[in-house]
Amino acid sequence: MQKFWRHYKYKNLTLVYLGIILAASLYQIDAFHQFLLHLGNYGYLGAILAGMLFVSTFTVATGAIILLILAQQLHPLEIGLFAGLGAVVGDLMMFHLVKDGLAAELERVYGLVDSRHHLIKVLHTRHFRWTLPVIGALIIASPLPDELGVTLMGISKMKTIEFIPISFLLNSVGIFLIISASLIIKP
């Protein structure tokens, strides 16, 4: 089995697929869902964990609920900073997954569909290359889950040392604005 896994071409795609199944399965368990909602009682640690949950499509709703619960106890700036740290951890895991082979695996699968690699040629043109990190940054700063933004930054060959402060700043500001808006709009 170990020899098979070592030579298996699609390790990262398989791990992503299994992670999606695991997340969807755990999210359906009521006790696990209730545990996540009670993270709001843990203050700054809850904000860090909520930030980690806030970056994924499967856990963004739970992360947002935890952040809104924390907004009743903590200042929005504190929530933004601590949840921003957690979001960086979540984004960094996705970023390394993309940089450490997922992009190459997706390219191989895409090569089966488009043997002339039209999309890849467009993505690597001089005029388009600089837009990948910009579009990725806009997605990370938005309330949308970060997977697409992190993927765009990962395939743009951005270095980890550049990615971490950008991710922290964008996530912290985005979370702060969402929490502040929720407090203003609150009836």
JOCORBEL-V884569 format. One record per helix or strand of 3 or more residues. SS is the DSSP state (H for helix, E for strand). FROM is the first residue (numbers start at 1). LEN is the number of residues. Records with the same first field share a line. If there is no record, write none. Layout:
SS = FROM-LEN ; FROM-LEN
This chain:
H = 2-6 ; 11-18 ; 30-25 ; 60-11 ; 76-38 ; 118-6 ; 126-16 ; 147-9 ; 160-26
